[in-house]
Amino acid sequence: MNQPQQLSERLQEVLISGKWIAGTNIKEQVESITWQEATAKVSTLNTIATLLYHMNYYTEGVLHYFKTHKLEMADKYSFDAPEITNEQDWDDLKNKYYKASEAFIAYVKDMEALELSKPFFDEKYGDYQRNINVIIEHCYYHFGQIVLIKKLLRQDATK
């Protein structure tokens, strides 16, 4: 198996359908979250909806750069999640995340191994492979937050 295929499998594991490292994945976890839970505040933590938007913002941004060589994302906008006021809004956000995740996975899988060493925008950002690994690590980080917030919300609901 070549490097792009290995990276795409790691992306698949965390984003859409894997079970190996965490025993679950982001899609499986957010599917059972209601829009009310997705928007509920727990102390000063970000909401689940905001975290899902944030992860997707970077996934879409990196994919856009891979395809166009134009970097059109900025950290200051990465938490500007749309307002979620009903189940349809939440479904729309989840579906946008699923679609972008699947597109990113497919793009990485089809990359040539040599592309992985291409510089990403500026040398300080490393190469394509580093940025793919950053997406994986970034998603695992926020995935953990989502799981914890979900547990806290459901624990509070049973009191």
DSSP file with accessible surface (Angstrom, degrees, kcal/mol):
  #  RESIDUE AA STRUCTURE BP1 BP2  ACC     N-H-->O    O-->H-N    N-H-->O    O-->H-N    TCO  KAPPA ALPHA  PHI   PSI    X-CA   Y-CA   Z-CA
    1    1 A M              0   0  129      0, 0.0     2,-0.1     0, 0.0     0, 0.0   0.000 360.0 360.0 360.0 134.0    0.0    0.0    0.0
    2    2 A N     >  -     0   0   71      1,-0.1     4,-2.2     4,-0.0     5,-0.2  -0.323 360.0-100.8 -84.6 168.8    1.4    3.4   -0.9
    3    3 A Q  H  > S+     0   0   83      1,-0.2     4,-2.8     2,-0.2     5,-0.2   0.890 119.1  52.6 -58.1 -46.8    1.6    6.5    1.4
    4    4 A P  H  > S+     0   0    0      0, 0.0     4,-2.5     0, 0.0    -1,-0.2   0.921 110.9  48.7 -58.5 -38.7   -1.4    8.3   -0.1
    5    5 A Q  H  > S+     0   0   70      2,-0.2     4,-2.1     1,-0.2    -2,-0.2   0.912 111.1  50.1 -65.8 -40.6   -3.6    5.2    0.5
    6    6 A Q  H  X S+     0   0  103     -4,-2.2     4,-1.9     2,-0.2    -1,-0.2   0.925 112.4  47.1 -62.7 -43.7   -2.3    4.8    4.0
    7    7 A L  H  X S+     0   0   10     -4,-2.8     4,-2.5     1,-0.2    -2,-0.2   0.905 110.2  52.4 -65.0 -40.3   -3.1    8.4    4.8
    8    8 A S  H  X S+     0   0    5     -4,-2.5     4,-2.6    -5,-0.2    -1,-0.2   0.882 108.1  52.0 -65.0 -35.1   -6.5    8.1    3.2
    9    9 A E  H  X S+     0   0   99     -4,-2.1     4,-2.3     2,-0.2    -1,-0.2   0.899 109.0  49.9 -67.1 -38.3   -7.2    5.1    5.4
   10   10 A R  H  X S+     0   0   84     -4,-1.9     4,-1.7     2,-0.2     5,-0.2   0.909 111.8  48.4 -65.2 -40.5   -6.2    7.1    8.5
   11   11 A L  H  X S+     0   0    0     -4,-2.5     4,-2.9     1,-0.2     5,-0.4   0.931 110.2  51.7 -62.1 -45.6   -8.5    9.9    7.5
   12   12 A Q  H  X>S+     0   0   63     -4,-2.6     5,-2.4     1,-0.2     4,-1.6   0.902 106.6  55.8 -56.8 -42.9  -11.3    7.4    6.9
   13   13 A E  I  <>S+     0   0   41     -4,-2.3     5,-0.6     4,-0.2    -1,-0.2   0.915 117.5  30.6 -58.8 -47.9  -10.8    6.0   10.4
   14   14 A V  I  <5S+     0   0    0     -4,-1.7    12,-2.7    11,-0.1    13,-0.2   0.886 126.9  37.9 -82.7 -37.3  -11.2    9.2   12.2
   15   15 A L  I  <5S-     0   0    0     -4,-2.9    12,-1.3    -5,-0.2    -3,-0.2   0.920 128.4  -2.8 -84.8 -44.3  -13.7   11.1   10.0
   16   16 A I  I  <5S-     0   0   14     -4,-1.6    12,-0.2    -5,-0.4    -3,-0.2   0.802 124.0  -5.1-123.6 -49.0  -16.2    8.6    8.6
   17   17 A S  I   <S+     0   0   65     -5,-2.4    -4,-0.2     7,-0.1    -3,-0.1   0.373  80.3 121.2-146.1  13.0  -16.1    4.9    9.3
   18   18 A G      < +     0   0   10     -6,-1.2    -5,-0.0    -5,-0.6    -8,-0.0  -0.349  23.6 173.7 -84.4 164.4  -13.1    3.7   11.3
   19   19 A K     >  +     0   0  104      4,-0.1     4,-0.9    -2,-0.1    -1,-0.1   0.344  52.7  98.6-138.7  -6.1  -13.0    1.9   14.5
   20   20 A W  T  4 S+     0   0  196      2,-0.2    -6,-0.0     1,-0.1    -2,-0.0   0.954  92.5  19.4 -64.0 -59.4   -9.3    1.0   15.0
   21   21 A I  T  4 S+     0   0   92      1,-0.1    -1,-0.1     3,-0.1    -7,-0.0   0.968 140.1  21.7 -80.2 -52.9   -7.8    3.6   17.3
   22   22 A A  T  4 S-     0   0   48      2,-0.4    -2,-0.2    -9,-0.1    -1,-0.1   0.555  95.7-123.4 -95.0  -8.6  -10.8    5.2   19.1
   23   23 A G  S  < S+     0   0   44     -4,-0.9     2,-0.3     1,-0.2    -3,-0.1   0.532  91.2  38.3  76.3   2.7  -13.3    2.3   18.6
   24   24 A T  S    S-     0   0   18    -11,-0.1    -2,-0.4     4,-0.0     2,-0.3  -0.883  76.3-131.7-160.6-173.0  -15.6    4.9   16.9
   25   25 A N     >  -     0   0    4     -2,-0.3     4,-2.0    -9,-0.1   -10,-0.2  -0.926  31.9 -97.6-148.8 171.3  -15.3    7.8   14.5
   26   26 A I  H  > S+     0   0    0    -12,-2.7     4,-2.8    -2,-0.3     5,-0.3   0.934 119.0  51.3 -61.7 -47.4  -16.6   11.4   14.3
   27   27 A K  H  > S+     0   0   62    -12,-1.3     4,-2.0   -13,-0.2    -1,-0.2   0.931 110.1  49.5 -58.1 -46.5  -19.5   10.6   12.0
   28   28 A E  H  > S+     0   0   78      1,-0.2     4,-0.7     2,-0.2    -1,-0.2   0.900 114.0  46.5 -59.9 -40.2  -20.8    7.8   14.2
   29   29 A Q  H >< S+     0   0   34     -4,-2.0     3,-0.6     1,-0.2    -2,-0.2   0.917 113.8  45.0 -71.3 -43.0  -20.6   10.0   17.3
   30   30 A V  H >< S+     0   0    0     -4,-2.8     3,-1.5     1,-0.2    -1,-0.2   0.771  98.8  72.2 -76.3 -22.0  -22.3   13.1   15.8
   31   31 A E  H 3< S+     0   0   95     -4,-2.0    -1,-0.2    -5,-0.3    -2,-0.2   0.841 100.1  46.0 -59.5 -32.9  -25.1   11.0   14.2
   32   32 A S  T << S+     0   0   59     -4,-0.7     2,-0.5    -3,-0.6    -1,-0.3   0.379  91.7 101.2 -93.6   7.1  -26.7   10.4   17.6
   33   33 A I    <   -     0   0    3     -3,-1.5     2,-0.1    -4,-0.1   117,-0.0  -0.782  66.5-138.6 -94.9 129.1  -26.4   14.0   18.7
   34   34 A T     >  -     0   0   55     -2,-0.5     4,-2.7     1,-0.1     5,-0.2  -0.385  25.6-109.9 -77.5 164.9  -29.6   16.2   18.6
   35   35 A W  H  > S+     0   0   63      1,-0.2     4,-1.3     2,-0.2    14,-0.1   0.861 120.7  55.8 -65.3 -30.9  -29.4   19.7   17.4
   36   36 A Q  H  > S+     0   0  100      1,-0.2     4,-0.7     2,-0.2    -1,-0.2   0.916 110.5  43.8 -67.3 -40.6  -30.2   20.8   21.0
   37   37 A E  H >4 S+     0   0   37      1,-0.2     3,-0.7     2,-0.2    11,-0.5   0.898 109.7  57.5 -67.5 -39.8  -27.1   18.9   22.2
   38   38 A A  H 3< S+     0   0    0     -4,-2.7    11,-2.9     1,-0.2    12,-0.4   0.786 115.6  35.9 -62.1 -27.3  -25.0   20.2   19.3
   39   39 A T  H 3< S+     0   0   47     -4,-1.3    -1,-0.2    -3,-0.2    -2,-0.2   0.439  89.9 116.6-106.5  -1.6  -25.7   23.8   20.3
   40   40 A A    <<  -     0   0   30     -3,-0.7     2,-0.4    -4,-0.7     8,-0.3  -0.464  60.5-132.6 -73.4 135.7  -25.7   23.4   24.1
   41   41 A K        -     0   0  123     -2,-0.2     2,-0.6     6,-0.1     5,-0.1  -0.740  14.5-165.3 -88.2 135.1  -23.0   25.2   26.0
   42   42 A V    >   -     0   0   21     -2,-0.4     3,-2.4     3,-0.4   111,-0.0  -0.974  61.8 -62.2-117.9 106.5  -21.1   23.4   28.7
   43   43 A S  T 3  S-     0   0  102     -2,-0.6    -1,-0.0     1,-0.3     0, 0.0  -0.200 110.1 -28.1  52.7-128.8  -19.3   26.0   30.8
   44   44 A T  T 3  S+     0   0  125     -3,-0.1    -1,-0.3     2,-0.0     2,-0.0   0.299 106.4 120.3-100.4  10.4  -16.9   27.9   28.5
   45   45 A L  S <  S-     0   0   71     -3,-2.4    -3,-0.4     1,-0.1     2,-0.1  -0.335  71.2-101.9 -72.1 155.5  -16.3   25.0   26.0
   46   46 A N        -     0   0   66      1,-0.1    -4,-0.1    -5,-0.1    -1,-0.1  -0.379  43.4-105.4 -66.2 155.7  -17.1   25.3   22.4
   47   47 A T     >  -     0   0   15      1,-0.1     4,-2.3    -8,-0.1     5,-0.2  -0.407  24.9-112.7 -77.7 162.8  -20.4   23.7   21.3
   48   48 A I  H  > S+     0   0    0    -11,-0.5     4,-2.6    -8,-0.3     5,-0.2   0.914 119.2  53.4 -61.2 -41.9  -20.3   20.4   19.4
   49   49 A A  H  > S+     0   0    4    -11,-2.9     4,-2.5     1,-0.2    -1,-0.2   0.916 108.4  49.4 -61.2 -42.0  -21.7   22.2   16.3
   50   50 A T  H  > S+     0   0   28    -12,-0.4     4,-2.7     1,-0.2    -1,-0.2   0.913 111.1  49.5 -64.4 -41.2  -18.9   24.8   16.5
   51   51 A L  H  X S+     0   0    1     -4,-2.3     4,-2.6     2,-0.2     5,-0.2   0.909 110.8  49.4 -65.3 -40.7  -16.3   22.1   16.8
   52   52 A L  H  X S+     0   0    0     -4,-2.6     4,-2.3     1,-0.2    -2,-0.2   0.934 112.9  47.5 -64.4 -43.9  -17.7   20.2   13.8
   53   53 A Y  H  X S+     0   0   35     -4,-2.5     4,-2.6    -5,-0.2    -2,-0.2   0.927 111.2  52.1 -59.0 -46.3  -17.7   23.4   11.8
   54   54 A H  H  X S+     0   0   10     -4,-2.7     4,-1.6     2,-0.2    -2,-0.2   0.920 110.3  46.6 -59.7 -47.0  -14.2   24.2   12.8
   55   55 A M  H  X S+     0   0    0     -4,-2.6     4,-2.1     1,-0.2    -1,-0.2   0.924 114.3  48.3 -61.8 -44.2  -12.8   20.8   11.8
   56   56 A N  H  X S+     0   0    1     -4,-2.3     4,-3.1    -5,-0.2     5,-0.3   0.872 103.1  62.4 -65.1 -36.5  -14.6   21.0    8.5
   57   57 A Y  H  X S+     0   0   33     -4,-2.6     4,-2.1    21,-0.2    -1,-0.2   0.926 110.1  39.5 -55.3 -46.5  -13.3   24.5    7.9
   58   58 A Y  H  X S+     0   0   36     -4,-1.6     4,-2.8     2,-0.2     5,-0.3   0.883 113.5  53.8 -74.5 -37.3   -9.8   23.3    7.8
   59   59 A T  H  X S+     0   0    1     -4,-2.1     4,-2.2     1,-0.2    -2,-0.2   0.959 114.4  42.1 -60.2 -48.2  -10.6   20.1    5.9
   60   60 A E  H  X S+     0   0   67     -4,-3.1     4,-2.7     1,-0.2    -2,-0.2   0.900 114.3  52.6 -64.4 -39.6  -12.3   22.1    3.2
   61   61 A G  H  X S+     0   0   10     -4,-2.1     4,-2.0    -5,-0.3    11,-0.3   0.910 111.1  44.4 -65.4 -43.0   -9.5   24.7    3.2
   62   62 A V  H  X S+     0   0    5     -4,-2.8     4,-2.7     2,-0.2    -1,-0.2   0.927 114.3  50.0 -68.5 -42.8   -6.7   22.3    2.8
   63   63 A L  H  X S+     0   0   13     -4,-2.2     4,-2.2    -5,-0.3    -2,-0.2   0.927 108.9  52.7 -60.5 -43.1   -8.5   20.4    0.1
   64   64 A H  H  X S+     0   0   68     -4,-2.7     4,-2.4     1,-0.2     6,-0.4   0.917 109.9  48.7 -58.7 -43.1   -9.2   23.7   -1.7
   65   65 A Y  H  X S+     0   0   21     -4,-2.0     4,-3.0     1,-0.2    -1,-0.2   0.929 108.4  53.3 -63.9 -44.7   -5.5   24.5   -1.6
   66   66 A F  H  < S+     0   0    2     -4,-2.7    -1,-0.2     1,-0.2    -2,-0.2   0.900 116.8  39.4 -55.0 -40.2   -4.6   21.1   -2.9
   67   67 A K  H  < S+     0   0  125     -4,-2.2    -1,-0.2    -5,-0.2    -2,-0.2   0.812 134.1  17.6 -81.2 -33.4   -6.9   21.6   -5.9
   68   68 A T  H  < S-     0   0   53     -4,-2.4    -3,-0.2    -5,-0.2    -2,-0.2   0.572  86.8-128.4-116.7 -17.0   -6.3   25.3   -6.7
   69   69 A H  S  < S+     0   0   97     -4,-3.0     2,-0.5    -5,-0.4    -4,-0.2   0.739  72.1 123.0  63.5  27.3   -3.0   26.2   -5.0
   70   70 A K        -     0   0  124     -6,-0.4     2,-0.8    -5,-0.1    -1,-0.2  -0.982  56.3-148.5-118.3 123.1   -4.9   29.1   -3.4
   71   71 A L        +     0   0   46     -2,-0.5    -9,-0.1     1,-0.1   -10,-0.1  -0.812  29.7 160.6 -91.8 108.3   -4.9   29.4    0.4
   72   72 A E        +     0   0  131     -2,-0.8     2,-0.3   -11,-0.3    -1,-0.1  -0.028  40.2  93.4-122.4  29.5   -8.2   31.0    1.2
   73   73 A M        -     0   0   37    -12,-0.1     2,-0.3   -15,-0.0     3,-0.1  -0.887  48.4-169.0-120.5 155.0   -8.7   30.2    4.8
   74   74 A A    >   -     0   0   35     -2,-0.3     3,-2.2     1,-0.1     4,-0.5  -0.994  29.2-128.1-143.8 137.4   -7.7   32.2    7.9
   75   75 A D  G >  S+     0   0  120     -2,-0.3     3,-1.7     1,-0.3     4,-0.3   0.842 105.5  66.9 -51.9 -36.6   -7.7   31.1   11.6
   76   76 A K  G 3  S+     0   0  151      1,-0.3    -1,-0.3     2,-0.1     3,-0.2   0.704 105.6  42.6 -64.1 -17.0   -9.8   34.1   12.6
   77   77 A Y  G X  S+     0   0  114     -3,-2.2     3,-1.7     1,-0.1    -1,-0.3   0.464  85.8  96.2-102.8  -1.7  -12.8   32.6   10.6
   78   78 A S  T <  S+     0   0    4     -3,-1.7   -21,-0.2    -4,-0.5    -1,-0.1   0.635  88.5  41.8 -72.1 -13.4  -12.4   29.0   11.7
   79   79 A F  T 3  S+     0   0   82     -4,-0.3     2,-2.1    -3,-0.2    -1,-0.3   0.224  78.5 114.2-112.8  13.9  -14.9   29.2   14.5
   80   80 A D    <   +     0   0   94     -3,-1.7    -1,-0.1   -27,-0.1    -2,-0.0  -0.361  48.0 175.6 -83.1  61.8  -17.5   31.2   12.7
   81   81 A A        -     0   0   29     -2,-2.1   -31,-0.1     1,-0.1     3,-0.1  -0.337  33.5-107.6 -68.5 146.4  -20.1   28.5   12.7
   82   82 A P        -     0   0   69      0, 0.0     2,-0.2     0, 0.0    -1,-0.1  -0.355  43.8 -92.0 -68.6 155.6  -23.5   29.2   11.3
   83   83 A E        -     0   0  162      1,-0.0     2,-0.6    -2,-0.0   -44,-0.0  -0.515  35.7-151.5 -70.1 133.7  -26.4   29.4   13.8
   84   84 A I        +     0   0   15     -2,-0.2     3,-0.1     1,-0.1   -35,-0.0  -0.945  30.3 155.6-108.6 115.1  -28.1   26.1   14.4
   85   85 A T        +     0   0   67     -2,-0.6     2,-0.3     1,-0.2    -1,-0.1   0.420  62.3  13.7-120.5  -2.0  -31.8   26.6   15.3
   86   86 A N  S  > S-     0   0   63      1,-0.1     4,-1.8   -51,-0.1    -1,-0.2  -0.964  85.3 -87.8-162.2 174.7  -33.4   23.4   14.3
   87   87 A E  H  > S+     0   0   74     -2,-0.3     4,-3.0     1,-0.2     5,-0.2   0.862 120.9  56.8 -62.2 -35.7  -32.7   19.8   13.2
   88   88 A Q  H  > S+     0   0  108      2,-0.2     4,-2.7     1,-0.2    -1,-0.2   0.922 105.5  50.4 -63.9 -42.2  -32.4   20.7    9.5
   89   89 A D  H  > S+     0   0   46      2,-0.2     4,-2.1     1,-0.2    -1,-0.2   0.919 113.1  46.8 -59.3 -43.4  -29.7   23.2   10.3
   90   90 A W  H  X S+     0   0    0     -4,-1.8     4,-2.6     2,-0.2    -2,-0.2   0.926 111.8  49.9 -66.4 -43.7  -27.8   20.5   12.2
   91   91 A D  H  X S+     0   0   50     -4,-3.0     4,-2.9     1,-0.2     5,-0.2   0.898 109.3  52.9 -60.8 -39.5  -28.3   18.0    9.4
   92   92 A D  H  X S+     0   0   82     -4,-2.7     4,-2.2     2,-0.2    -1,-0.2   0.915 110.3  46.9 -62.8 -43.3  -27.1   20.5    6.9
   93   93 A L  H  X S+     0   0    8     -4,-2.1     4,-2.3     2,-0.2    -2,-0.2   0.932 113.8  47.8 -65.1 -44.5  -23.9   21.0    8.9
   94   94 A K  H  X S+     0   0    7     -4,-2.6     4,-2.8     1,-0.2    -2,-0.2   0.935 112.3  49.2 -61.9 -45.0  -23.3   17.3    9.4
   95   95 A N  H  X S+     0   0   89     -4,-2.9     4,-2.7     1,-0.2     5,-0.2   0.869 109.1  52.2 -64.3 -37.1  -23.9   16.6    5.7
   96   96 A K  H  X S+     0   0   96     -4,-2.2     4,-2.4    -5,-0.2    -1,-0.2   0.922 111.2  48.1 -62.8 -42.9  -21.5   19.3    4.7
   97   97 A Y  H  X S+     0   0    0     -4,-2.3     4,-2.7     2,-0.2    -2,-0.2   0.932 112.6  48.0 -61.5 -47.1  -18.9   17.8    7.0
   98   98 A Y  H  X S+     0   0   13     -4,-2.8     4,-2.6     1,-0.2     5,-0.2   0.927 112.9  48.1 -61.3 -45.3  -19.5   14.3    5.6
   99   99 A K  H  X S+     0   0  162     -4,-2.7     4,-2.2     1,-0.2    -1,-0.2   0.932 114.5  44.8 -62.9 -46.5  -19.3   15.5    2.0
  100  100 A A  H  X S+     0   0    8     -4,-2.4     4,-2.5    -5,-0.2    -1,-0.2   0.904 113.1  51.5 -65.7 -39.3  -16.1   17.4    2.6
  101  101 A S  H  X S+     0   0    0     -4,-2.7     4,-2.7    -5,-0.2    -2,-0.2   0.933 111.0  47.1 -62.7 -46.7  -14.5   14.5    4.5
  102  102 A E  H  X S+     0   0   94     -4,-2.6     4,-2.5    -5,-0.2    -1,-0.2   0.900 112.8  49.7 -64.0 -38.7  -15.3   12.0    1.8
  103  103 A A  H  X S+     0   0   37     -4,-2.2     4,-2.4    -5,-0.2    -1,-0.2   0.912 111.8  48.4 -66.3 -40.9  -13.9   14.4   -0.9
  104  104 A F  H  X S+     0   0    0     -4,-2.5     4,-2.6     2,-0.2     5,-0.2   0.938 112.0  49.0 -64.7 -46.4  -10.7   14.9    1.1
  105  105 A I  H  X S+     0   0   11     -4,-2.7     4,-2.6     1,-0.2    -2,-0.2   0.933 113.0  47.4 -58.4 -47.7  -10.3   11.2    1.6
  106  106 A A  H  X S+     0   0   47     -4,-2.5     4,-1.8     2,-0.2    -1,-0.2   0.904 111.4  50.8 -62.8 -41.7  -10.8   10.5   -2.0
  107  107 A Y  H  < S+     0   0   61     -4,-2.4     4,-0.5     2,-0.2    -1,-0.2   0.941 112.3  46.0 -62.6 -46.8   -8.4   13.2   -3.1
  108  108 A V  H >< S+     0   0    0     -4,-2.6     3,-1.4     1,-0.2    -2,-0.2   0.925 110.0  54.4 -62.9 -43.1   -5.6   12.0   -0.8
  109  109 A K  H 3< S+     0   0  109     -4,-2.6    -1,-0.2     1,-0.3    -2,-0.2   0.869 110.4  46.8 -58.8 -36.1   -6.1    8.4   -1.9
  110  110 A D  T 3< S+     0   0  124     -4,-1.8    -1,-0.3    -5,-0.2    -2,-0.2   0.457  88.8 114.2 -88.7  -0.1   -5.7    9.4   -5.5
  111  111 A M  S <  S-     0   0    7     -3,-1.4     2,-0.3    -4,-0.5  -106,-0.1  -0.332  71.9-114.8 -68.6 152.9   -2.6   11.5   -5.0
  112  112 A E    >>  -     0   0  136      1,-0.1     3,-1.4  -108,-0.1     4,-0.6  -0.670  25.4-121.3 -80.8 142.8    0.7   10.5   -6.4
  113  113 A A  G >4 S+     0   0   45     -2,-0.3     3,-1.2     1,-0.3     4,-0.4   0.863 111.9  59.8 -55.4 -36.0    3.3    9.6   -3.6
  114  114 A L  G >4 S+     0   0  150      1,-0.3     3,-1.2     2,-0.2    -1,-0.3   0.792  93.0  66.5 -64.9 -27.3    5.6   12.3   -4.9
  115  115 A E  G X4 S+     0   0   44     -3,-1.4     3,-1.9     1,-0.2    13,-0.4   0.798  85.2  72.8 -63.0 -27.9    3.0   15.0   -4.3
  116  116 A L  G << S+     0   0    2     -3,-1.2    13,-2.6    -4,-0.6    14,-0.4   0.783  94.9  51.4 -60.5 -25.9    3.2   14.4   -0.6
  117  117 A S  G <  S+     0   0   80     -3,-1.2    -1,-0.3    -4,-0.4    -2,-0.2   0.452  82.2 116.4 -93.8   2.6    6.6   16.2   -0.5
  118  118 A K  S <  S-     0   0   75     -3,-1.9    10,-1.9    -4,-0.2    11,-0.2  -0.438  76.6-103.8 -68.3 140.4    5.4   19.3   -2.3
  119  119 A P  B     -A  127   0A  84      0, 0.0     2,-0.8     0, 0.0     8,-0.3  -0.382  28.4-129.2 -65.0 143.7    5.6   22.4   -0.2
  120  120 A F        -     0   0    4      6,-3.1     2,-3.5     2,-0.3     5,-0.4  -0.857  62.0 -61.1 -98.7 104.5    2.2   23.6    1.2
  121  121 A F  S    S+     0   0  110     -2,-0.8     2,-0.3   -56,-0.1    -1,-0.1  -0.187 125.4  15.6  60.5 -61.0    1.8   27.3    0.4
  122  122 A D  S >  S-     0   0   71     -2,-3.5     3,-2.5     4,-0.1    -2,-0.3  -0.992  80.3-115.1-142.0 145.9    4.9   28.5    2.4
  123  123 A E  G >  S+     0   0  175     -2,-0.3     3,-2.1     1,-0.3    -3,-0.1   0.818 112.2  66.2 -53.0 -33.5    7.8   26.5    3.7
  124  124 A K  G 3  S+     0   0  146      1,-0.3    -1,-0.3    -3,-0.0     3,-0.1   0.735  97.9  55.2 -64.3 -18.6    6.8   27.3    7.3
  125  125 A Y  G <  S-     0   0   89     -3,-2.5    -1,-0.3    -5,-0.4    -2,-0.2   0.406 104.2-139.7 -92.3   0.9    3.6   25.2    6.7
  126  126 A G    <   -     0   0   22     -3,-2.1    -6,-3.1    -4,-0.3    -1,-0.3  -0.350  35.0 -45.1  78.8-155.1    5.6   22.1    5.7
  127  127 A D  B  >  -A  119   0A  52     -8,-0.3     4,-2.0    -3,-0.1     5,-0.2  -0.442  59.2 -89.5-109.9-178.4    4.6   19.8    2.9
  128  128 A Y  H  > S+     0   0    1    -10,-1.9     4,-2.2   -13,-0.4     5,-0.2   0.907 124.1  53.3 -58.9 -44.3    1.4   18.2    1.7
  129  129 A Q  H  > S+     0   0   52    -13,-2.6     4,-2.6     1,-0.2    -1,-0.2   0.923 107.4  50.9 -60.7 -43.5    2.0   15.1    3.9
  130  130 A R  H  > S+     0   0  132    -14,-0.4     4,-2.5     1,-0.2    -1,-0.2   0.920 110.4  49.8 -59.8 -41.6    2.5   17.2    7.0
  131  131 A N  H  X S+     0   0   20     -4,-2.0     4,-1.9     2,-0.2    -1,-0.2   0.859 109.3  50.8 -69.7 -32.4   -0.8   19.0    6.3
  132  132 A I  H  X S+     0   0    0     -4,-2.2     4,-2.2     2,-0.2    -1,-0.2   0.943 112.0  47.8 -66.8 -44.5   -2.7   15.8    5.8
  133  133 A N  H  X S+     0   0   33     -4,-2.6     4,-2.8     1,-0.2     5,-0.2   0.877 108.5  55.1 -63.6 -35.8   -1.3   14.5    9.1
  134  134 A V  H  X S+     0   0   59     -4,-2.5     4,-3.2     2,-0.2     5,-0.3   0.914 106.2  51.4 -63.0 -41.0   -2.2   17.8   10.8
  135  135 A I  H  X S+     0   0    4     -4,-1.9     4,-2.6     2,-0.2     5,-0.2   0.940 111.4  47.9 -60.6 -45.1   -5.8   17.3    9.6
  136  136 A I  H  X S+     0   0    0     -4,-2.2     4,-2.3     2,-0.2    -2,-0.2   0.961 116.5  42.1 -59.5 -51.5   -5.8   13.8   11.1
  137  137 A E  H  X S+     0   0  116     -4,-2.8     4,-2.4     1,-0.2    -2,-0.2   0.901 113.8  52.2 -64.8 -41.6   -4.3   15.0   14.4
  138  138 A H  H  X S+     0   0   38     -4,-3.2     4,-2.3    -5,-0.2     5,-0.2   0.916 110.7  48.1 -60.6 -43.7   -6.5   18.1   14.6
  139  139 A C  H  X S+     0   0    0     -4,-2.6     4,-2.7    -5,-0.3    -2,-0.2   0.903 110.0  51.0 -67.9 -39.9   -9.7   16.0   14.0
  140  140 A Y  H  X S+     0   0   51     -4,-2.3     4,-2.2    -5,-0.2    -1,-0.2   0.919 109.6  52.4 -61.3 -41.1   -8.7   13.5   16.7
  141  141 A Y  H  X S+     0   0  147     -4,-2.4     4,-1.4     1,-0.2    -2,-0.2   0.962 116.3  37.2 -58.9 -52.5   -8.1   16.3   19.1
  142  142 A H  H  X S+     0   0   12     -4,-2.3     4,-2.5     1,-0.2    -1,-0.2   0.815 110.3  62.4 -74.2 -27.0  -11.5   17.9   18.5
  143  143 A F  H  X S+     0   0    8     -4,-2.7     4,-2.5    -5,-0.2    -1,-0.2   0.930 102.7  51.3 -59.8 -44.6  -13.2   14.5   18.3
  144  144 A G  H  X S+     0   0   33     -4,-2.2     4,-2.4     1,-0.2    -1,-0.2   0.910 108.8  51.0 -59.7 -40.6  -12.1   13.8   21.8
  145  145 A Q  H  X S+     0   0   50     -4,-1.4     4,-2.9     2,-0.2     5,-0.2   0.922 108.7  51.4 -62.8 -42.9  -13.7   17.1   22.9
  146  146 A I  H  X S+     0   0    0     -4,-2.5     4,-2.7     1,-0.2    -2,-0.2   0.932 110.1  48.8 -60.5 -45.9  -16.9   16.2   21.1
  147  147 A V  H  X S+     0   0   32     -4,-2.5     4,-2.3     1,-0.2    -1,-0.2   0.929 113.6  46.7 -62.0 -43.5  -17.1   12.8   22.9
  148  148 A L  H  X S+     0   0  111     -4,-2.4     4,-2.7     2,-0.2    -2,-0.2   0.922 112.9  48.3 -65.8 -43.5  -16.5   14.4   26.3
  149  149 A I  H  X S+     0   0    6     -4,-2.9     4,-2.9     2,-0.2     5,-0.2   0.928 110.5  52.3 -63.1 -42.6  -19.0   17.2   25.7
  150  150 A K  H  X S+     0   0   20     -4,-2.7     4,-2.3    -5,-0.2     5,-0.2   0.934 111.1  47.1 -58.7 -44.4  -21.6   14.7   24.6
  151  151 A K  H  X S+     0   0  135     -4,-2.3     4,-2.5     1,-0.2    -2,-0.2   0.916 112.1  50.0 -64.5 -42.6  -21.0   12.7   27.8
  152  152 A L  H  X S+     0   0   64     -4,-2.7     4,-2.5     2,-0.2    -2,-0.2   0.921 111.3  48.7 -62.4 -43.7  -21.2   15.8   30.0
  153  153 A L  H  X S+     0   0   25     -4,-2.9     4,-1.7     1,-0.2    -2,-0.2   0.920 115.0  43.9 -63.1 -42.3  -24.5   16.8   28.4
  154  154 A R  H  X S+     0   0   89     -4,-2.3     4,-0.9    -5,-0.2    -2,-0.2   0.832 111.8  53.6 -76.0 -28.2  -26.0   13.4   28.8
  155  155 A Q  H >< S+     0   0   99     -4,-2.5     3,-0.7    -5,-0.2     4,-0.4   0.927 110.0  47.7 -67.8 -43.9  -24.7   13.1   32.3
  156  156 A D  H >< S+     0   0   87     -4,-2.5     3,-1.0     1,-0.2    -2,-0.2   0.856 106.9  58.3 -63.6 -34.6  -26.3   16.4   33.2
  157  157 A A  H 3< S+     0   0   83     -4,-1.7    -1,-0.2     1,-0.2    -2,-0.2   0.762 102.6  53.4 -69.5 -23.5  -29.6   15.3   31.6
  158  158 A T  T <<        0   0  120     -4,-0.9    -1,-0.2    -3,-0.7    -2,-0.2   0.510 360.0 360.0 -90.5  -3.7  -29.9   12.2   33.8
  159  159 A K    <         0   0  182     -3,-1.0    -3,-0.0    -4,-0.4    -4,-0.0  -0.452 360.0 360.0 -82.1 360.0  -29.5   14.3   37.1
